[in-house]
Amino acid sequence: MNRVENNRTLHLVDIENALGRPVATADEVRAFWRAYREFAVGVGEHDHVVVASSSIMAKVAWFALPQAGIQRRVKDGKDGADHALLASVDLDRDAARFSRLVITSGDHIFAPLARDARAAGMRVHQVIGNGTPSRELLNACPTRTWLRPAAHRALRDRY
C-alpha cells in the first residue's frame, strides 16, 4: 500500500470514553470539543471526523457538537460506540486518503486498528480523556495527548 503524502487526518472520537461517562451536559460536550481542537490535536479543514456514542449520549452530544464537519455514528449495547467507529473505517481506502489516524479512546478494542494503520504507513496518535487507557492501546500508539477535565473547564470558563 502506498503511503499518502498529505497532512489529512482521520479522527475517530469515542465521546463517551473521552468524557469518562455515558451521559454529559451540552456544556461539557462543547468544552470537550474546544479542548480537542485547541489543545489536543486540532482539526484541519480537510480532515475527516467521526464521533460515536450510544443513543443516550447522542441526545445531547449531537446538538452540542458543530453541525458541519462531523460524521455522527450511534450504536447501543456493550462497546456500541467502539463498534460504530470501527465499522466506519476501511483501512485500505483510508490509508490512501489520510496520512494520520487519531484515536480518541482508551479502549483496547482499537489496538489492532492502530497497529494495522501503522503498518499501512499512517501516523497514529491517541487522545486520552478521563479514565485509564488500556496498556495494549498505549503500546500500539506511538504518540498521545492527555486531555483532562481541567482543560475542559478552563475553556468553558473562557468562552
N, C-alpha and C positions, 0 to 999 in steps of 0.2 A: 504494500500500500504506500502510495506517495505521501510524504509529509506536506501538508498545506503550508504555504508561506504567507501568512497574513496574521493579523492580530485579533481575529474574531474569537469570541469566547462563547461556549455553550454553558449556561448556568443552570444547574439543577438544584432547586431550593425546596427542601422539606421544611415548610414553615413551622409546623408543629414541633419538629425536633429543634429547630433553631431557637424557638421561643421557650422550649422546655415544657410545653403542656399542650393539650388538645384544644383548649379554648383560650382566647385572648380578647382584649378590647381593641377597638379600632385604633385608638391612640397608640397602643403597644405595637400593633402591626405597622402603622405609619412610621413610628420611631425606629423599628427594626429595619424597615426598608431604607430609610435615610441613612442609618448607620451602615448598612450593607453597601450602599452606593458610595458613601463618603469615606468610610474607614476601612472597610473590608477589602473589596476588590474593584469597585467601580463597575459600571455597566456602560459599555461603548454603544455608539449609535448603530453599529452593525452586528451587535451581539444578539444571541437568542436566549431568552429567559423562560424557563418552565418552573412554575410554582405548583406544588401539590399539597393537598391536605384531605382530611375527611370532610364530609358534608357539614359537620358541626362547625369546624373552623372556617369552612368556606363561606358560611352565612355572614361572617364578619370580615374575613380577610379579603374576599373578592371585591368588596366595596371600599375597603381601606387602601388597597394597592392601586397604583395608577391604572387607568382603564386601557391605555395603549402600551404595547411593547411587552406584554407578559402573557404567555400561554398558560392557562389555568387547567389543572387536572384534579379531579376529585375521585377518590376511591375509599370506600368504607371498609372496615374489617381490620384484622391484625395486619400491621405493616402496610395498610392500604396506600398511604401517600408514597411510601418507598416503591411499591409495585407500580403505581401510576407513573412515577418518574422513570423507572427502569423501562417501562413499556414505551415511553416517549423517545427512547434512544435507538437509533440504528447506527451502530458504531462505524460500519463501512461508509455510510453516507456522511455521517457527522465528522469523522476524521478527515474527510476530503473537504469539508466546508469550514471547519474550525481548527485553530491551532492550539486552543486551550480548553480544558474542561474544568469547571469549578463545581465541586460537590458541597452543598451546604447541608451537612448532616454529620452525625457521629455514628450512624448505624453501620454495622459490619456488612450488611447486605450489599453495600456499594463497593466493597473492596475488590471483587472480581472485575467490575466495570473500570475501576481506577487502574488496575493492573493492565487490563486489555487496552485501555485508552493510551496508556504509556507505551505499550508495545506497538500500537498503531502510529506512534510518533507525536501524540498530543502531550502538551504540558498539563499536568494535573495538579490542582490546588484544592485544598479543603478549607471551608469556613466552618468554624465550630461555635455554636451558640451556647445555650445552657446545657448542663449535664456533662457526663463523662463520655468522651468518644471511645469507640472500640479500638483496641490496640491494632487489630487487623487493618482497619481503615487508616489509622495513623501511619502504619508501615507502608501502605500502598500509595499514600500521597506524600510526595517529597517536600511539599511546602504547605503551609497552613496559616490561617489567620484566626485568632481567638476573638470573637465578637461577644462581649459580655454585656449584661444589662446596664452597667454604669454608662456605657457609650450610648445606649438607647435613651436613658434618662437625660443625659447631657444634651442630646439632640432635641428631645421632646421639649425640654425647658428652653432651648434656644429658638424654637420656631413657634 
